[in-house]
């Protein structure tokens, strides 16, 4: 079997959550924007939706506490 002309290198990066090294091709961006490994990956779902709803409610509550302009 002939040897390949060029060696193929795979870049590795440390997962910011667990600290283990993974090939860059296996890392995915989670809902916070960090590139994490498959074990630490949290797909955006109900938690992200609940955060948006909570922020919307907090904004509405802060608008209600403002004094009306006469």
CHARMM-style PDB file with segment names, atoms N, HN, CA, C and O in Angstrom:
ATOM      1  N   UNK     1       0.847  -1.173   0.000  1.00  0.00      PROA
ATOM      2  CA  UNK     1       0.000   0.000   0.000  1.00  0.00      PROA
ATOM      3  C   UNK     1       0.895   1.240   0.000  1.00  0.00      PROA
ATOM      4  O   UNK     1       1.774   1.360   0.854  1.00  0.00      PROA
ATOM      5  N   UNK     2       0.691   2.150  -0.928  1.00  0.00      PROA
ATOM      6  HN  UNK     2      -0.023   2.053  -1.621  1.00  0.00      PROA
ATOM      7  CA  UNK     2       1.537   3.352  -0.977  1.00  0.00      PROA
ATOM      8  C   UNK     2       1.180   4.316   0.153  1.00  0.00      PROA
ATOM      9  O   UNK     2       0.039   4.383   0.610  1.00  0.00      PROA
ATOM     10  N   UNK     3       2.187   5.047   0.579  1.00  0.00      PROA
ATOM     11  HN  UNK     3       3.114   4.992   0.208  1.00  0.00      PROA
ATOM     12  CA  UNK     3       1.967   6.041   1.621  1.00  0.00      PROA
ATOM     13  C   UNK     3       1.343   7.293   1.018  1.00  0.00      PROA
ATOM     14  O   UNK     3       1.641   7.644  -0.124  1.00  0.00      PROA
ATOM     15  N   UNK     4       0.485   7.969   1.771  1.00  0.00      PROA
ATOM     16  HN  UNK     4       0.244   7.684   2.699  1.00  0.00      PROA
ATOM     17  CA  UNK     4      -0.088   9.213   1.238  1.00  0.00      PROA
ATOM     18  C   UNK     4       1.004  10.279   1.115  1.00  0.00      PROA
ATOM     19  O   UNK     4       1.978  10.279   1.868  1.00  0.00      PROA
ATOM     20  N   UNK     5       0.824  11.176   0.163  1.00  0.00      PROA
ATOM     21  HN  UNK     5       0.033  11.176  -0.448  1.00  0.00      PROA
ATOM     22  CA  UNK     5       1.808  12.242  -0.035  1.00  0.00      PROA
ATOM     23  C   UNK     5       1.874  13.179   1.148  1.00  0.00      PROA
ATOM     24  O   UNK     5       2.953  13.627   1.537  1.00  0.00      PROA
ATOM     25  N   UNK     6       0.749  13.470   1.709  1.00  0.00      PROA
ATOM     26  HN  UNK     6      -0.128  13.107   1.394  1.00  0.00      PROA
ATOM     27  CA  UNK     6       0.690  14.412   2.818  1.00  0.00      PROA
ATOM     28  C   UNK     6       0.052  13.736   4.020  1.00  0.00      PROA
ATOM     29  O   UNK     6      -0.868  12.930   3.881  1.00  0.00      PROA
ATOM     30  N   UNK     7       0.543  14.068   5.179  1.00  0.00      PROA
ATOM     31  HN  UNK     7       1.290  14.722   5.292  1.00  0.00      PROA
ATOM     32  CA  UNK     7      -0.100  13.568   6.395  1.00  0.00      PROA
ATOM     33  C   UNK     7      -1.364  14.377   6.629  1.00  0.00      PROA
ATOM     34  O   UNK     7      -1.410  15.581   6.376  1.00  0.00      PROA
ATOM     35  N   UNK     8      -2.357  13.709   7.103  1.00  0.00      PROA
ATOM     36  HN  UNK     8      -2.320  12.731   7.309  1.00  0.00      PROA
ATOM     37  CA  UNK     8      -3.586  14.429   7.448  1.00  0.00      PROA
ATOM     38  C   UNK     8      -3.561  14.707   8.937  1.00  0.00      PROA
ATOM     39  O   UNK     8      -3.455  13.791   9.752  1.00  0.00      PROA
ATOM     40  N   UNK     9      -3.660  15.964   9.280  1.00  0.00      PROA
ATOM     41  HN  UNK     9      -3.747  16.709   8.618  1.00  0.00      PROA
ATOM     42  CA  UNK     9      -3.667  16.370  10.677  1.00  0.00      PROA
ATOM     43  C   UNK     9      -5.076  16.757  11.073  1.00  0.00      PROA
ATOM     44  O   UNK     9      -5.825  17.350  10.296  1.00  0.00      PROA
ATOM     45  N   UNK    10      -5.409  16.415  12.275  1.00  0.00      PROA
ATOM     46  HN  UNK    10      -4.801  15.933  12.906  1.00  0.00      PROA
ATOM     47  CA  UNK    10      -6.715  16.793  12.794  1.00  0.00      PROA
ATOM     48  C   UNK    10      -6.493  17.733  13.965  1.00  0.00      PROA
ATOM     49  O   UNK    10      -5.756  17.408  14.895  1.00  0.00      PROA
ATOM     50  N   UNK    11      -7.126  18.891  13.922  1.00  0.00      PROA
ATOM     51  HN  UNK    11      -7.724  19.154  13.166  1.00  0.00      PROA
ATOM     52  CA  UNK    11      -6.973  19.865  14.999  1.00  0.00      PROA
ATOM     53  C   UNK    11      -7.827  19.448  16.190  1.00  0.00      PROA
ATOM     54  O   UNK    11      -8.944  18.955  16.033  1.00  0.00      PROA
ATOM     55  N   UNK    12      -7.282  19.655  17.370  1.00  0.00      PROA
ATOM     56  HN  UNK    12      -6.375  20.056  17.497  1.00  0.00      PROA
ATOM     57  CA  UNK    12      -7.972  19.331  18.610  1.00  0.00      PROA
ATOM     58  C   UNK    12      -8.141  20.597  19.420  1.00  0.00      PROA
ATOM     59  O   UNK    12      -7.321  21.513  19.350  1.00  0.00      PROA
ATOM     60  N   UNK    13      -9.211  20.638  20.187  1.00  0.00      PROA
ATOM     61  HN  UNK    13      -9.878  19.894  20.244  1.00  0.00      PROA
ATOM     62  CA  UNK    13      -9.489  21.794  21.033  1.00  0.00      PROA
ATOM     63  C   UNK    13     -10.102  21.304  22.338  1.00  0.00      PROA
ATOM     64  O   UNK    13     -10.778  20.276  22.376  1.00  0.00      PROA
ATOM     65  N   UNK    14      -9.859  22.044  23.390  1.00  0.00      PROA
ATOM     66  HN  UNK    14      -9.310  22.880  23.359  1.00  0.00      PROA
ATOM     67  CA  UNK    14     -10.379  21.680  24.711  1.00  0.00      PROA
ATOM     68  C   UNK    14     -11.817  22.168  24.855  1.00  0.00      PROA
ATOM     69  O   UNK    14     -12.128  23.309  24.512  1.00  0.00      PROA
ATOM     70  N   UNK    15     -12.680  21.313  25.355  1.00  0.00      PROA
ATOM     71  HN  UNK    15     -12.427  20.386  25.634  1.00  0.00      PROA
ATOM     72  CA  UNK    15     -14.065  21.697  25.637  1.00  0.00      PROA
ATOM     73  C   UNK    15     -14.059  22.636  26.839  1.00  0.00      PROA
ATOM     74  O   UNK    15     -13.475  22.291  27.867  1.00  0.00      PROA
ATOM     75  N   UNK    16     -14.683  23.807  26.752  1.00  0.00      PROA
ATOM     76  HN  UNK    16     -15.158  24.087  25.918  1.00  0.00      PROA
ATOM     77  CA  UNK    16     -14.659  24.746  27.867  1.00  0.00      PROA
ATOM     78  C   UNK    16     -15.444  24.276  29.098  1.00  0.00      PROA
ATOM     79  O   UNK    16     -15.214  24.771  30.201  1.00  0.00      PROA
ATOM     80  N   UNK    17     -16.359  23.332  28.918  1.00  0.00      PROA
ATOM     81  HN  UNK    17     -16.545  22.930  28.022  1.00  0.00      PROA
ATOM     82  CA  UNK    17     -17.156  22.868  30.063  1.00  0.00      PROA
ATOM     83  C   UNK    17     -16.482  21.738  30.837  1.00  0.00      PROA
ATOM     84  O   UNK    17     -16.365  21.806  32.061  1.00  0.00      PROA
ATOM     85  N   UNK    18     -16.036  20.692  30.123  1.00  0.00      PROA
ATOM     86  HN  UNK    18     -16.132  20.636  29.130  1.00  0.00      PROA
ATOM     87  CA  UNK    18     -15.501  19.522  30.825  1.00  0.00      PROA
ATOM     88  C   UNK    18     -13.975  19.501  30.850  1.00  0.00      PROA
ATOM     89  O   UNK    18     -13.386  18.830  31.698  1.00  0.00      PROA
ATOM     90  N   UNK    19     -13.322  20.224  29.934  1.00  0.00      PROA
ATOM     91  HN  UNK    19     -13.800  20.768  29.245  1.00  0.00      PROA
ATOM     92  CA  UNK    19     -11.873  20.287  29.930  1.00  0.00      PROA
ATOM     93  C   UNK    19     -11.183  19.185  29.149  1.00  0.00      PROA
ATOM     94  O   UNK    19      -9.954  19.173  29.094  1.00  0.00      PROA
ATOM     95  N   UNK    20     -11.917  18.255  28.539  1.00  0.00      PROA
ATOM     96  HN  UNK    20     -12.916  18.265  28.584  1.00  0.00      PROA
ATOM     97  CA  UNK    20     -11.317  17.197  27.753  1.00  0.00      PROA
ATOM     98  C   UNK    20     -11.053  17.698  26.327  1.00  0.00      PROA
ATOM     99  O   UNK    20     -11.744  18.591  25.837  1.00  0.00      PROA
ATOM    100  N   UNK    21     -10.052  17.117  25.675  1.00  0.00      PROA
ATOM    101  HN  UNK    21      -9.490  16.392  26.073  1.00  0.00      PROA
ATOM    102  CA  UNK    21      -9.715  17.481  24.303  1.00  0.00      PROA
ATOM    103  C   UNK    21     -10.523  16.643  23.320  1.00  0.00      PROA
ATOM    104  O   UNK    21     -10.688  15.436  23.497  1.00  0.00      PROA
ATOM    105  N   UNK    22     -11.027  17.314  22.272  1.00  0.00      PROA
ATOM    106  HN  UNK    22     -10.893  18.295  22.129  1.00  0.00      PROA
ATOM    107  CA  UNK    22     -11.810  16.663  21.231  1.00  0.00      PROA
ATOM    108  C   UNK    22     -11.378  17.202  19.879  1.00  0.00      PROA
ATOM    109  O   UNK    22     -10.905  18.335  19.785  1.00  0.00      PROA
ATOM    110  N   UNK    23     -11.536  16.397  18.825  1.00  0.00      PROA
ATOM    111  HN  UNK    23     -11.920  15.477  18.901  1.00  0.00      PROA
ATOM    112  CA  UNK    23     -11.291  16.937  17.484  1.00  0.00      PROA
ATOM    113  C   UNK    23     -12.266  18.080  17.202  1.00  0.00      PROA
ATOM    114  O   UNK    23     -13.430  18.030  17.599  1.00  0.00      PROA
ATOM    115  N   UNK    24     -11.782  19.091  16.524  1.00  0.00      PROA
ATOM    116  HN  UNK    24     -10.836  19.132  16.201  1.00  0.00      PROA
ATOM    117  CA  UNK    24     -12.620  20.260  16.241  1.00  0.00      PROA
ATOM    118  C   UNK    24     -13.872  19.864  15.462  1.00  0.00      PROA
ATOM    119  O   UNK    24     -14.919  20.494  15.610  1.00  0.00      PROA
ATOM    120  N   UNK    25     -13.771  18.842  14.647  1.00  0.00      PROA
ATOM    121  HN  UNK    25     -12.921  18.331  14.527  1.00  0.00      PROA
ATOM    122  CA  UNK    25     -14.923  18.412  13.851  1.00  0.00      PROA
ATOM    123  C   UNK    25     -16.064  17.876  14.712  1.00  0.00      PROA
ATOM    124  O   UNK    25     -17.203  17.825  14.248  1.00  0.00      PROA
ATOM    125  N   UNK    26     -15.787  17.477  15.953  1.00  0.00      PROA
ATOM    126  HN  UNK    26     -14.862  17.519  16.330  1.00  0.00      PROA
ATOM    127  CA  UNK    26     -16.829  16.947  16.835  1.00  0.00      PROA
ATOM    128  C   UNK    26     -17.460  18.012  17.721  1.00  0.00      PROA
ATOM    129  O   UNK    26     -18.462  17.737  18.382  1.00  0.00      PROA
ATOM    130  N   UNK    27     -16.904  19.218  17.753  1.00  0.00      PROA
ATOM    131  HN  UNK    27     -16.090  19.442  17.216  1.00  0.00      PROA
ATOM    132  CA  UNK    27     -17.441  20.270  18.609  1.00  0.00      PROA
ATOM    133  C   UNK    27     -18.618  20.961  17.936  1.00  0.00      PROA
ATOM    134  O   UNK    27     -18.634  21.142  16.718  1.00  0.00      PROA
ATOM    135  N   UNK    28     -19.598  21.341  18.739  1.00  0.00      PROA
ATOM    136  HN  UNK    28     -19.585  21.194  19.728  1.00  0.00      PROA
ATOM    137  CA  UNK    28     -20.792  22.024  18.237  1.00  0.00      PROA
ATOM    138  C   UNK    28     -21.059  23.255  19.079  1.00  0.00      PROA
ATOM    139  O   UNK    28     -20.726  23.297  20.263  1.00  0.00      PROA
ATOM    140  N   UNK    29     -21.663  24.257  18.459  1.00  0.00      PROA
ATOM    141  HN  UNK    29     -21.934  24.223  17.497  1.00  0.00      PROA
ATOM    142  CA  UNK    29     -22.039  25.460  19.208  1.00  0.00      PROA
ATOM    143  C   UNK    29     -23.341  25.192  19.950  1.00  0.00      PROA
ATOM    144  O   UNK    29     -24.321  24.727  19.369  1.00  0.00      PROA
ATOM    145  N   UNK    30     -23.331  25.497  21.252  1.00  0.00      PROA
ATOM    146  HN  UNK    30     -22.534  25.876  21.724  1.00  0.00      PROA
ATOM    147  CA  UNK    30     -24.551  25.315  22.028  1.00  0.00      PROA
ATOM    148  C   UNK    30     -25.330  26.625  22.083  1.00  0.00      PROA
ATOM    149  O   UNK    30     -24.993  27.572  21.373  1.00  0.00      PROA
ATOM    150  N   UNK    31     -26.348  26.691  22.901  1.00  0.00      PROA
ATOM    151  HN  UNK    31     -26.622  25.922  23.478  1.00  0.00      PROA
ATOM    152  CA  UNK    31     -27.215  27.864  22.955  1.00  0.00      PROA
ATOM    153  C   UNK    31     -26.500  29.100  23.487  1.00  0.00      PROA
ATOM    154  O   UNK    31     -26.971  30.216  23.267  1.00  0.00      PROA
ATOM    155  N   UNK    32     -25.363  28.932  24.190  1.00  0.00      PROA
ATOM    156  HN  UNK    32     -24.980  28.025  24.369  1.00  0.00      PROA
ATOM    157  CA  UNK    32     -24.615  30.083  24.700  1.00  0.00      PROA
ATOM    158  C   UNK    32     -23.578  30.572  23.707  1.00  0.00      PROA
ATOM    159  O   UNK    32     -22.976  31.626  23.912  1.00  0.00      PROA
ATOM    160  N   UNK    33     -23.356  29.816  22.619  1.00  0.00      PROA
ATOM    161  HN  UNK    33     -23.845  28.960  22.452  1.00  0.00      PROA
ATOM    162  CA  UNK    33     -22.395  30.206  21.607  1.00  0.00      PROA
ATOM    163  C   UNK    33     -21.029  29.575  21.771  1.00  0.00      PROA
ATOM    164  O   UNK    33     -20.157  29.780  20.927  1.00  0.00      PROA
ATOM    165  N   UNK    34     -20.815  28.811  22.834  1.00  0.00      PROA
ATOM    166  HN  UNK    34     -21.524  28.644  23.520  1.00  0.00      PROA
ATOM    167  CA  UNK    34     -19.534  28.143  23.056  1.00  0.00      PROA
ATOM    168  C   UNK    34     -19.474  26.854  22.244  1.00  0.00      PROA
ATOM    169  O   UNK    34     -20.489  26.184  22.052  1.00  0.00      PROA
ATOM    170  N   UNK    35     -18.273  26.509  21.766  1.00  0.00      PROA
ATOM    171  HN  UNK    35     -17.448  27.053  21.921  1.00  0.00      PROA
ATOM    172  CA  UNK    35     -18.091  25.242  21.043  1.00  0.00      PROA
ATOM    173  C   UNK    35     -17.785  24.175  22.070  1.00  0.00      PROA
ATOM    174  O   UNK    35     -16.724  24.191  22.693  1.00  0.00      PROA
ATOM    175  N   UNK    36     -18.720  23.237  22.252  1.00  0.00      PROA
ATOM    176  HN  UNK    36     -19.582  23.223  21.746  1.00  0.00      PROA
ATOM    177  CA  UNK    36     -18.601  22.209  23.282  1.00  0.00      PROA
ATOM    178  C   UNK    36     -18.621  20.816  22.652  1.00  0.00      PROA
ATOM    179  O   UNK    36     -19.018  20.645  21.500  1.00  0.00      PROA
ATOM    180  N   UNK    37     -18.181  19.820  23.437  1.00  0.00      PROA
ATOM    181  HN  UNK    37     -17.858  19.959  24.373  1.00  0.00      PROA
ATOM    182  CA  UNK    37     -18.117  18.437  22.977  1.00  0.00      PROA
ATOM    183  C   UNK    37     -19.532  17.832  22.938  1.00  0.00      PROA
ATOM    184  O   UNK    37     -20.475  18.416  23.471  1.00  0.00      PROA
ATOM    185  N   UNK    38     -19.668  16.663  22.306  1.00  0.00      PROA
ATOM    186  HN  UNK    38     -18.902  16.189  21.872  1.00  0.00      PROA
ATOM    187  CA  UNK    38     -20.993  16.034  22.221  1.00  0.00      PROA
ATOM    188  C   UNK    38     -21.610  15.710  23.584  1.00  0.00      PROA
ATOM    189  O   UNK    38     -22.831  15.750  23.731  1.00  0.00      PROA
ATOM    190  N   UNK    39     -20.782  15.392  24.580  1.00  0.00      PROA
ATOM    191  HN  UNK    39     -19.790  15.359  24.461  1.00  0.00      PROA
ATOM    192  CA  UNK    39     -21.315  15.052  25.898  1.00  0.00      PROA
ATOM    193  C   UNK    39     -21.869  16.282  26.621  1.00  0.00      PROA
ATOM    194  O   UNK    39     -22.822  16.170  27.392  1.00  0.00      PROA
ATOM    195  N   UNK    40     -21.281  17.443  26.375  1.00  0.00      PROA
ATOM    196  HN  UNK    40     -20.507  17.534  25.748  1.00  0.00      PROA
ATOM    197  CA  UNK    40     -21.704  18.676  27.051  1.00  0.00      PROA
ATOM    198  C   UNK    40     -22.733  19.469  26.250  1.00  0.00      PROA
ATOM    199  O   UNK    40     -23.272  20.455  26.754  1.00  0.00      PROA
ATOM    200  N   UNK    41     -23.013  19.065  25.028  1.00  0.00      PROA
ATOM    201  HN  UNK    41     -22.576  18.264  24.619  1.00  0.00      PROA
ATOM    202  CA  UNK    41     -23.897  19.832  24.156  1.00  0.00      PROA
ATOM    203  C   UNK    41     -25.330  19.811  24.673  1.00  0.00      PROA
ATOM    204  O   UNK    41     -25.899  18.749  24.928  1.00  0.00      PROA
ATOM    205  N   UNK    42     -25.902  21.002  24.823  1.00  0.00      PROA
ATOM    206  HN  UNK    42     -25.440  21.865  24.616  1.00  0.00      PROA
ATOM    207  CA  UNK    42     -27.307  21.168  25.184  1.00  0.00      PROA
ATOM    208  C   UNK    42     -28.011  21.813  23.999  1.00  0.00      PROA
ATOM    209  O   UNK    42     -27.798  22.995  23.728  1.00  0.00      PROA
ATOM    210  N   UNK    43     -28.840  21.065  23.291  1.00  0.00      PROA
ATOM    211  HN  UNK    43     -29.012  20.105  23.511  1.00  0.00      PROA
ATOM    212  CA  UNK    43     -29.511  21.681  22.147  1.00  0.00      PROA
ATOM    213  C   UNK    43     -30.485  22.752  22.618  1.00  0.00      PROA
ATOM    214  O   UNK    43     -31.101  22.613  23.675  1.00  0.00      PROA
ATOM    215  N   UNK    44     -30.626  23.816  21.842  1.00  0.00      PROA
ATOM    216  HN  UNK    44     -30.125  23.930  20.983  1.00  0.00      PROA
ATOM    217  CA  UNK    44     -31.590  24.840  22.234  1.00  0.00      PROA
ATOM    218  C   UNK    44     -32.986  24.235  22.234  1.00  0.00      PROA
ATOM    219  O   UNK    44     -33.378  23.548  21.290  1.00  0.00      PROA
ATOM    220  N   UNK    45     -33.695  24.485  23.254  1.00  0.00      PROA
ATOM    221  HN  UNK    45     -33.376  25.043  24.021  1.00  0.00      PROA
ATOM    222  CA  UNK    45     -35.027  23.904  23.354  1.00  0.00      PROA
ATOM    223  C   UNK    45     -35.870  24.664  24.348  1.00  0.00      PROA
ATOM    224  O   UNK    45     -35.948  25.892  24.314  1.00  0.00      PROA
ATOM    225  N   UNK    46     -36.486  23.931  25.215  1.00  0.00      PROA
ATOM    226  HN  UNK    46     -36.423  22.934  25.242  1.00  0.00      PROA
ATOM    227  CA  UNK    46     -37.413  24.521  26.173  1.00  0.00      PROA
ATOM    228  C   UNK    46     -36.744  25.544  27.082  1.00  0.00      PROA
ATOM    229  O   UNK    46     -37.346  26.568  27.405  1.00  0.00      PROA
ATOM    230  N   UNK    47     -35.513  25.282  27.497  1.00  0.00      PROA
ATOM    231  HN  UNK    47     -35.024  24.450  27.235  1.00  0.00      PROA
ATOM    232  CA  UNK    47     -34.828  26.220  28.375  1.00  0.00      PROA
ATOM    233  C   UNK    47     -34.605  27.564  27.693  1.00  0.00      PROA
ATOM    234  O   UNK    47     -34.781  28.615  28.311  1.00  0.00      PROA
ATOM    235  N   UNK    48     -34.218  27.533  26.421  1.00  0.00      PROA
ATOM    236  HN  UNK    48     -34.075  26.680  25.919  1.00  0.00      PROA
ATOM    237  CA  UNK    48     -34.000  28.775  25.687  1.00  0.00      PROA
ATOM    238  C   UNK    48     -35.316  29.535  25.528  1.00  0.00      PROA
ATOM    239  O   UNK    48     -35.348  30.760  25.653  1.00  0.00      PROA
ATOM    240  N   UNK    49     -36.403  28.804  25.252  1.00  0.00      PROA
ATOM    241  HN  UNK    49     -36.377  27.810  25.151  1.00  0.00      PROA
ATOM    242  CA  UNK    49     -37.707  29.445  25.110  1.00  0.00      PROA
ATOM    243  C   UNK    49     -38.155  30.049  26.436  1.00  0.00      PROA
ATOM    244  O   UNK    49     -38.703  31.151  26.471  1.00  0.00      PROA
ATOM    245  N   UNK    50     -37.918  29.318  27.527  1.00  0.00      PROA
ATOM    246  HN  UNK    50     -37.474  28.423  27.498  1.00  0.00      PROA
ATOM    247  CA  UNK    50     -38.320  29.831  28.836  1.00  0.00      PROA
ATOM    248  C   UNK    50     -37.517  31.079  29.205  1.00  0.00      PROA
ATOM    249  O   UNK    50     -38.049  31.989  29.840  1.00  0.00      PROA
ATOM    250  N   UNK    51     -36.256  31.129  28.816  1.00  0.00      PROA
ATOM    251  HN  UNK    51     -35.824  30.389  28.301  1.00  0.00      PROA
ATOM    252  CA  UNK    51     -35.444  32.312  29.085  1.00  0.00      PROA
ATOM    253  C   UNK    51     -36.002  33.508  28.346  1.00  0.00      PROA
ATOM    254  O   UNK    51     -36.082  34.597  28.913  1.00  0.00      PROA
ATOM    255  N   UNK    52     -36.396  33.328  27.077  1.00  0.00      PROA
ATOM    256  HN  UNK    52     -36.331  32.443  26.617  1.00  0.00      PROA
ATOM    257  CA  UNK    52     -36.977  34.425  26.309  1.00  0.00      PROA
ATOM    258  C   UNK    52     -38.276  34.899  26.941  1.00  0.00      PROA
ATOM    259  O   UNK    52     -38.525  36.101  27.030  1.00  0.00      PROA
ATOM    260  N   UNK    53     -39.106  33.956  27.382  1.00  0.00      PROA
ATOM    261  HN  UNK    53     -38.903  32.979  27.310  1.00  0.00      PROA
ATOM    262  CA  UNK    53     -40.381  34.322  28.006  1.00  0.00      PROA
ATOM    263  C   UNK    53     -40.129  35.072  29.305  1.00  0.00      PROA
ATOM    264  O   UNK    53     -40.790  36.075  29.578  1.00  0.00      PROA
ATOM    265  N   UNK    54     -39.178  34.598  30.112  1.00  0.00      PROA
ATOM    266  HN  UNK    54     -38.641  33.784  29.890  1.00  0.00      PROA
ATOM    267  CA  UNK    54     -38.869  35.254  31.381  1.00  0.00      PROA
ATOM    268  C   UNK    54     -38.364  36.664  31.149  1.00  0.00      PROA
ATOM    269  O   UNK    54     -38.765  37.585  31.861  1.00  0.00      PROA
ATOM    270  N   UNK    55     -37.484  36.853  30.161  1.00  0.00      PROA
ATOM    271  HN  UNK    55     -37.159  36.105  29.583  1.00  0.00      PROA
ATOM    272  CA  UNK    55     -36.970  38.185  29.870  1.00  0.00      PROA
ATOM    273  C   UNK    55     -38.081  39.107  29.391  1.00  0.00      PROA
ATOM    274  O   UNK    55     -38.098  40.289  29.734  1.00  0.00      PROA
ATOM    275  N   UNK    56     -39.013  38.575  28.597  1.00  0.00      PROA
ATOM    276  HN  UNK    56     -39.000  37.615  28.317  1.00  0.00      PROA
ATOM    277  CA  UNK    56     -40.139  39.383  28.124  1.00  0.00      PROA
ATOM    278  C   UNK    56     -41.023  39.816  29.285  1.00  0.00      PROA
ATOM    279  O   UNK    56     -41.463  40.964  29.338  1.00  0.00      PROA
ATOM    280  N   UNK    57     -41.284  38.904  30.213  1.00  0.00      PROA
ATOM    281  HN  UNK    57     -40.926  37.971  30.170  1.00  0.00      PROA
ATOM    282  CA  UNK    57     -42.116  39.232  31.376  1.00  0.00      PROA
ATOM    283  C   UNK    57     -41.421  40.268  32.252  1.00  0.00      PROA
ATOM    284  O   UNK    57     -42.062  41.200  32.739  1.00  0.00      PROA
ATOM    285  N   UNK    58     -40.104  40.108  32.456  1.00  0.00      PROA
ATOM    286  HN  UNK    58     -39.584  39.351  32.061  1.00  0.00      PROA
ATOM    287  CA  UNK    58     -39.365  41.080  33.259  1.00  0.00      PROA
ATOM    288  C   UNK    58     -39.405  42.459  32.618  1.00  0.00      PROA
ATOM    289  O   UNK    58     -39.523  43.466  33.317  1.00  0.00      PROA
ATOM    290  N   UNK    59     -39.309  42.512  31.292  1.00  0.00      PROA
ATOM    291  HN  UNK    59     -39.214  41.694  30.725  1.00  0.00      PROA
ATOM    292  CA  UNK    59     -39.365  43.800  30.606  1.00  0.00      PROA
ATOM    293  C   UNK    59     -40.747  44.431  30.771  1.00  0.00      PROA
ATOM    294  O   UNK    59     -40.860  45.633  31.014  1.00  0.00      PROA
ATOM    295  N   UNK    60     -41.797  43.617  30.640  1.00  0.00      PROA
ATOM    296  HN  UNK    60     -41.705  42.641  30.443  1.00  0.00      PROA
ATOM    297  CA  UNK    60     -43.151  44.152  30.820  1.00  0.00      PROA
ATOM    298  C   UNK    60     -43.344  44.672  32.241  1.00  0.00      PROA
ATOM    299  O   UNK    60     -43.936  45.732  32.442  1.00  0.00      PROA
ATOM    300  N   UNK    61     -42.847  43.929  33.223  1.00  0.00      PROA
ATOM    301  HN  UNK    61     -42.365  43.067  33.060  1.00  0.00      PROA
ATOM    302  CA  UNK    61     -42.977  44.366  34.608  1.00  0.00      PROA
ATOM    303  C   UNK    61     -42.219  45.656  34.860  1.00  0.00      PROA
ATOM    304  O   UNK    61     -42.695  46.515  35.603  1.00  0.00      PROA
ATOM    305  N   UNK    62     -41.054  45.807  34.260  1.00  0.00      PROA
ATOM    306  HN  UNK    62     -40.667  45.110  33.657  1.00  0.00      PROA
ATOM    307  CA  UNK    62     -40.282  47.035  34.473  1.00  0.00      PROA
ATOM    308  C   UNK    62     -40.968  48.210  33.789  1.00  0.00      PROA
ATOM    309  O   UNK    62     -40.870  49.335  34.279  1.00  0.00      PROA
ATOM    310  N   UNK    63     -41.665  47.988  32.664  1.00  0.00      PROA
ATOM    311  HN  UNK    63     -41.745  47.074  32.266  1.00  0.00      PROA
ATOM    312  CA  UNK    63     -42.396  49.060  31.993  1.00  0.00      PROA
ATOM    313  C   UNK    63     -43.599  49.506  32.809  1.00  0.00      PROA
ATOM    314  O   UNK    63     -43.952  50.685  32.787  1.00  0.00      PROA
ATOM    315  N   UNK    64     -44.237  48.584  33.532  1.00  0.00      PROA
ATOM    316  HN  UNK    64     -43.949  47.627  33.550  1.00  0.00      PROA
ATOM    317  CA  UNK    64     -45.410  48.915  34.324  1.00  0.00      PROA
ATOM    318  C   UNK    64     -45.055  49.765  35.538  1.00  0.00      PROA
ATOM    319  O   UNK    64     -45.885  50.543  36.009  1.00  0.00      PROA
ATOM    320  N   UNK    65     -43.850  49.629  36.044  1.00  0.00      PROA
ATOM    321  HN  UNK    65     -43.176  48.998  35.662  1.00  0.00      PROA
ATOM    322  CA  UNK    65     -43.477  50.375  37.245  1.00  0.00      PROA
ATOM    323  C   UNK    65     -43.112  51.810  36.936  1.00  0.00      PROA
ATOM    324  O   UNK    65     -42.948  52.614  37.854  1.00  0.00      PROA
ATOM    325  N   UNK    66     -42.983  52.150  35.670  1.00  0.00      PROA
ATOM    326  HN  UNK    66     -43.116  51.497  34.924  1.00  0.00      PROA
ATOM    327  CA  UNK    66     -42.655  53.523  35.308  1.00  0.00      PROA
ATOM    328  C   UNK    66     -43.871  54.425  35.536  1.00  0.00      PROA
ATOM    329  O   UNK    66     -45.013  54.020  35.320  1.00  0.00      PROA
ATOM    330  N   UNK    67     -43.602  55.630  35.969  1.00  0.00      PROA
ATOM    331  HN  UNK    67     -42.674  55.959  36.145  1.00  0.00      PROA
ATOM    332  CA  UNK    67     -44.707  56.566  36.196  1.00  0.00      PROA
ATOM    333  C   UNK    67     -45.209  57.101  34.864  1.00  0.00      PROA
ATOM    334  O   UNK    67     -44.421  57.369  33.957  1.00  0.00      PROA
ATOM    335  N   UNK    68     -46.520  57.256  34.751  1.00  0.00      PROA
ATOM    336  HN  UNK    68     -47.160  57.039  35.488  1.00  0.00      PROA
ATOM    337  CA  UNK    68     -47.045  57.795  33.499  1.00  0.00      PROA
ATOM    338  C   UNK    68     -46.678  59.266  33.324  1.00  0.00      PROA
ATOM    339  O   UNK    68     -46.588  60.021  34.292  1.00  0.00      PROA
ATOM    340  N   UNK    69     -46.473  59.645  32.087  1.00  0.00      PROA
ATOM    341  HN  UNK    69     -46.546  59.031  31.301  1.00  0.00      PROA
ATOM    342  CA  UNK    69     -46.142  61.055  31.775  1.00  0.00      PROA
ATOM    343  C   UNK    69     -47.456  61.793  31.569  1.00  0.00      PROA
ATOM    344  O   UNK    69     -48.302  61.374  30.778  1.00  0.00      PROA
ATOM    345  N   UNK    70     -47.617  62.901  32.296  1.00  0.00      PROA
ATOM    346  HN  UNK    70     -46.930  63.241  32.939  1.00  0.00      PROA
ATOM    347  CA  UNK    70     -48.875  63.671  32.190  1.00  0.00      PROA
ATOM    348  C   UNK    70     -48.627  64.945  31.437  1.00  0.00      PROA
ATOM    349  OT1 UNK    70     -49.550  65.734  31.238  1.00  0.00      PROA
TER     350      UNK     70
END
